[in-house]
Amino acid sequence: MKKALLSVCAALLCLLPSCGAAEKTAGSTSAEPVGITVYGMSPTKEGTARFEKKLKASPDYVPAQFFEDDECYLISPREMAEKYGFEIYKYDKCTATYLFYENKVYTLGESFGGLGAVSFAVADLDLNDMPELYYTYSSGSGMHRSQAGYFDTATDTYTNFEYIMPDTDMVLKAGTDRLELYTAEVSGGSFVDISLTPTAKAGEILLLNGTVSLIAPEKEEESTKI
């Protein structure tokens, strides 16, 4: 009787999630997809007065970069704010782009001479149960260049990867356990209402050896961070 009872208990224990669970390995394709959502621009004037008041009181405010007739727009969809607390604001002339998160302002990439931030995604690539906001942006007076970066809610800091794609812009696409970067054709009526059509693979952003890294295509090497 006791042996039968022990056999039943052992069988029940094997049904628990910890029994035989697959270990998550950085840089490998996981059976459980990382939650990745890619976002485009949805410009509105909602909340801009509140944001601009906060911006002008922050260290990220540089009055010289703005044009006299610059207009600020909230370009992130309501879903992003409701789910993650992220609000992304952008100016339609100088293209400066900012994240407004937990009542603080953070600059997203560079913008001078380019389109500013153009593509966005939310994911937990580092598997710490806290989301990161990923973005691509372009800048460059004389040489147009596109780059990528991310804001980490675990540390409230942002990282812009050193990797540069010249003479084009880049768009983010969702992979299973990583983000894919593609060069893109740009269309749209203004800098705050841009559509991007993917053209060619330009890299990947993934967890590699415990660090979120950008891998250039064909080179198989990790970019450094600035």
DOTORRO-871084 format. One record per residue: x, y, z of N, C-alpha, C in turn. Coordinates in steps of 0.02 Angstrom, whole numbers, plus 32768, in hexadecimal, padded with zeros to 4 digits. Layout:
BEGIN
XYZXYZXYZ/...
***
This chain:
BEGIN
802A7FC48000800080008000802C803F8000/805F803F802E808C8079803280B280837FF0/80C8804C7FD280ED80507F9280C2806E7F5B/8082805A7F5B805480747F28804A80BE7F31/804380D37F718039811B7F7F807681447F6B/80B2812B7F7880EF814E7F6580F581547F1A/80E081217EF680E281237EAC80B481597E91/807981607EB0804981947E9A806681D97EA7/808481E37EE380A282247EF480DA82367EC4/810482067EB3813B82127E84812182277E40/80EC82077E2B80CE82187DE980B3825E7DE9/809382737E22807782B67E2780AE82EB7E28/80E782DC7E49811E830B7E4C813A83197E06/813A82E77DDC815582EF7D988129831C7D6D/80EB83277D8480BF83537D5E80CA839C7D6E/80EF83AA7DA580FD83F07DB8812A84107D84/812484557D79814B84787D468196846F7D4C/81B084657D8A81F884617D938214841E7D7C/81EA83ED7D74820383AA7D62821283A77D18/825283A17D088266839B7CC2826083DC7C9B/825D84177CBE825684577C9B829584657C73/828B84807C3782C584907C0C82E684CF7C26/832784CF7C2B834C85097C428351853C7C0A/8347857C7C1B834D85B17BE9839685C07BDD/83AA85BB7B9F83F085C57B8E83F886047B64/842386327B7A842D86707B55844786627B10/842886837ADF843F867E7A9A842486427A75/83FD86187A9483E085DF7A71839685EA7A67/837885C57A39833185CB7A2D830B85A77A65/82E185CB7A8982BD85AF7AC1827A85937AAB/8264855E7ACD822385417ABE81EC85707AD5/81FC859B7B0681CC85CC7B1E81E086117B03/81BB862C7AD281CE866B7AB281D186A47AE5/820386CF7ADF8206870C7B0681CE873A7AEC/81A887597B1A817287847B04818D87C27AE1/818587C67AA0819F87FE7A798165881F7A54/815E88607A5C812A88867A37814C88C07A13/814088C579D3815D88FA79AA81288931799F/813C896F79A4810E89A7799E812589D87968/80F489F5794681018A2C791780EB8A6E7937/80E68AA1790F80D38AE3792880888AEF7922/806B8B0E795780258B21795880208B687974/80308B9B794A80368BDF79647FF58BFE797D/7FF98C1E79B77FC28C4379D47FDE8C7B7A00/7FB68CAE7A0E7FCC8CE47A3A7FBC8CD67A83/7F9F8C9D7A917F8C8C8C7AD57FC98C8A7B04/7FC38CAD7B3B7FF78CAB7B6E80358CD47B61/80388CF77B2880768D1A7B1780858D567B44/80518D797B5B805D8DB37B87807D8D9C7BC9/80648D667BE4807F8D4A7C2280C78D347C18/80D48D127BDF81188CFA7BD281488D357BC8/81368D677BA081648D9E7B9281768DC57BD1/81488DCA7BFF81578DEB7C3F818D8DC47C64/81878D827C6381B88D587C8481FB8D597C5F/81F98D597C1C82368D5A7BF4825F8D987C02/823F8DD27C0582638E117C0E82838E177C52/826E8DED7C81828D8DEC7CC482C08DB57CCB/82CD8D8F7C9582FB8D567C99833F8D667C7C/83728D407C8D83B68D4A7C7183B98D3B7C26/83888D167C0C83888D037BC5836F8D3B7B98/83598D727BB5833F8DAA7B8D83788DD57B73/837D8DD97B3083B08E027B0F838B8E327AE0/837C8E6F7AF583538E9C7ACD836D8EA97A87/83AF8EA87A7F83CD8EB97A3D83BB8E867A07/83A88E4A7A19839B8E1779E683558E1D79C7/83298E4679E482E58E4A79CC82DC8E83799A/82B18E777969829E8EAC793A82678ED67959/82608F137940822F8F41795C81E88F257958/81D98F02792181958EE8791781908E9D7925/81BE8E81794D81BC8E3A795F817B8E2A7985/815B8DF4797281208DDC7994812E8D9879B3/81198D8F79F081238D507A1480E68D237A0B/80F48CE27A0180BE8CB079FA80CD8C737A25/80988C567A40809E8C147A5E80988BE27A24/80CC8BBA7A1880CB8B8D79DD80C18B4479F0/80C28B347A3080B78AEE7A45806D8AE27A51/80558AA67A43800E8A977A4C7FFB8A927A96/7FBC8A9C7AA47FA38A9A7AE97FB38A577B0B/7FB28A217AE47FC089DE7AFF800489DB7B21/803689FD7B04807A89FC7B20807C8A1C7B65/80578A527B6D80558A757BAD802E8A4D7BE0/7FF68A307BCB7FCB8A0B7BFA7FED89CB7C12/801289AA7BE68030896A7BF7807489707C17/809D89A17C0080E289A57C1780F489E87C38/80C98A1A7C3180D98A5C7C4D81058A867C21/81108A707BE1813B8A957BB281128AC77B8A/81298B067B89810D8B397B5C81478B557B33/81418B557AF181778B6E7AC681608BAD7AA3/81868BE37AAC81768C247A8E81AB8C367A5B/81958C587A2681C48C6A79F181B18CAE79D4/81E38CD579BF81D78D1679A081DA8D0F7954/81AC8D32793481A28D2678EC81D28D4B78BE/81FF8D7478D982308D9878AF82778D8178C0/828B8D8678FE82CF8D73791282D68D27791B/829E8D04792082988CBB792782B28CA0796A/82C18CCB799A82D68CB479DC829F8C8879F9/82B38C4E7A1782838C1D7A2F82938C0C7A78/825E8C077AA182678BFD7AE882398BC77B03/82528BA47B3582288B767B5C82148B997B9C/81D48B977BAC81BA8BB07BEB81A38B737C13/81C88B647C4881BC8B277C6E81C28B357CB8/818E8B247CDE818C8B307D2681A08B777D38/81828BA57D1281898BEE7D1E81D08C087D12/81F88BE27CEB823B8BF97CD982448BF87C8D/82718C237C75827C8C2A7C2C82C08C0C7C19/82BF8BE47BE482FD8BC57BCA83008BD17B7E/833A8BE67B6583438BEF7B1D834D8BAC7AFB/832A8BA17AC583308B637A9F835C8B6F7A61/839B8B5B7A6683C98B607A2D83DA8BA87A1B/83F48BB079DF84058BF279C483D58C03798B/83D38C42797983A38C57794683BE8C8A7914/83F18CB0792684088CE778FC841B8CCE78B6/83FB8CE9788484098CD6783F83E88C967828/83BF8C787853839F8C39784083558C397851/83388BFD785882F08BF6786482DF8BEE78AD/83128BEC78DA83058BDE791F82F28B957928/82CE8B85795F82B98B40796B827D8B30793E/827E8AF47921824B8AE478EE82298AA178F9/82478A73791D822B8A31792682348A1B796E/820189F9798A820289EA79D281EA89A379DF/820389867A1581ED89447A2B81F5893D7A76/81CA89177A9581D089077ADC81DB88BD7AE3/820E88AA7B0B821E88647B158243885B7B57/8248881E7B6E8271880D7BA882A887DD7B90/82D687F77B69830A87CD7B4C833B87B37B80/834587D97BB6837487C37BE9835587957C1E/831487847C1482F287527C3D82F387617C88/82EA87A17C9A82E887B37CE182A287C87CF7/827087BB7CCD822A87CB7CDC821D88167CDF/8248883E7CC1823E88867CBC8249889A7C73/821A88C07C56821D88CF7C0F825489017BFD/826C88FB7BBF8298892D7BA28275894C7B66/8282898C7B5A826989AE7B1F82A289B37AEC/829989947AB382CB89957A7D82B689C77A48/82E889E67A2782D88A1979F583108A1C79C1/82FD8A337986832F8A45795383288A907946/835F8AAD7931835F8AF5792583938B0678F0/838B8B4078D183BD8B5578A083CF8B9E78AB/840D8BAE789884278BF178A0845E8BFA786C/84808C33787084BA8C3C784584B58C787817/84DF8CA8782484E58CE177F785208CD477C8/85118CC6778985458CB4775985428C6A7749/853F8C3F777C85388BF7777084FE8BDD7799/84C98BC87777848E8BAD779884A08B6877B3/848E8B5A77F2849E8B1A781084658B05783F/845B8AC4784384278AA8786E84468A7D78A4/842B8A8078E084438A59791984098A3E7941/84188A18797583E589FB79A083FA8A0279E9/83C98A007A1583D78A037A5C839D89E87A84/83A489EA7AC7836C89D37AF1836E89F57B35/833389FB7B53832C8A157B97831A89DA7BC4/833F89D37BFB8337899B7C29831289B37C67/82D589997C7382AF89AE7CAD82CB89937CEF/82F689627CEB831589477D28834689787D46/836589A17D1C839889D07D3383888A197D23/83518A237CFD833E8A667CE583778A887CC0/83998A617C9583CF8A7B7C6C83C58A667C23/83E48A8C7BF683DE8A797BB084248A6C7B93/84258A407B6184628A2D7B3F84588A367AF4/84868A597AD484858A5F7A8B84C08A367A70/84B08A067A4584E489DB7A29850F8A0379F8/854E89F079F6857E8A1379CA85748A017980/855889C77973854E89B0792F852889E37904/854389F278CA85258A24789D85158A05785A/84D88A15784184C58A0377FD84C28A4477D5/84F18A5077A784F48A90778484C18A97774C/84AE8AD5773F84858AE7770484418AC67702/84258AB5773B83E38A96773C83C58A9C7781/83878A85778883678A8177CA83598A3777D8/834C8A277818833F89E2782C82FD89DC7850/82DF89A17849829F8992786A82A789517892/8283894C78C98285891178F4824F88E078E0/8260889F78E28230886A78D882388836790F/820188167923820387E6795A821A87A27942/824B87857965825E8740795B824387177996/825786D9799B823E86AE79D1825B86C37A14/829C86CA7A1882BD86DD7A5782EC87187A4D/82E0873E7A18830C87767A0782E787A879DC/830587E279D482EC881479A5831888137967/82F88819792E831D881B78EF831D886278D4/8356887778B9835D88BA789B835E88B37850/833788DE782E833688E077E58340892777CD/8364892E77958364896F7774831C897C775C/830B89BA775182C589C9774382BD8A027710/828889FB76E982718A3276BF82428A5E76E9/824C8A9F76E582278ACE770F81F28AF276E7/81B68AF6770481808B1E76E681598B40771E/81328B72770B810B8B95773D81098BDF7730/80D98C01775080CF8C48774380F78C767770/81128C5C77A781388C8677D581678C5B77FF/81938C7A782581C38C56784E81A18C327889/81638C44789881408C2378D0810D8BF078B7/810B8BE5787780DC8BB5785B80FE8B8F7822/812F8B667834815A8B43780581468AF97800/81458ADF77C3813B8A9877B8817B8A7A779D/818C8A3E77B381CA8A1E779F81BB89DA7780/81D789CD774581D0898D7724821389687725/8216892E774682568909774A827088F57705/82B288F876FC82D088E676BC830488AE76C3/833788B876ED836C888576F38381887E773C/83948842775083A98834779583E8885D77A5/83E6887F77E0841D88AA77F3843C88977836/841F88657859843C885178988408883278C6/841D8820790283F1880479358404881F7979/83D1882779A483DC883A79EA83C487FF7A14/83F087E47A3E83DF87A87A65840987A57AA4/83F787767ACF841E876B7B0C8458873C7AFC/849587557B0684D1872E7AF6850087307B32/850D86F67B4E853986F17B898522871F7BC2/84E087237BCB84C4874B7C0184BD87957BF4/84CE87AB7BB784CC87F27BA684A287FD7B67/8477882F7B68845188407B2C8482885D7AF9/8487883E7ABF84BB88507A8E849D88587A48/84BE88807A2084AB888879DA84DE886479B0/84C78836798784F3880E795C84EB88247914/8522883678F58520884B78AF8518880E7882/84F68812784A84EE87D9781E853087C37800/8539878177FA8573876177DA85B387677803/85BA879B782B85F987A5785185F9877B7891/85BE876C78AC85B8874478E985E387607921/85E087A27928860687C1795E85DA87F17985/85E787F579C485BF882079EF85D5886979E8/85A3889579E285B588DC79E085C388F47A27/85EC89267A2E85F889447A6F85C189767A7C/85BD898D7ABB858989BC7ACD85A889FE7AE2/85828A347AD685998A757AEC85688A937B1C/
***
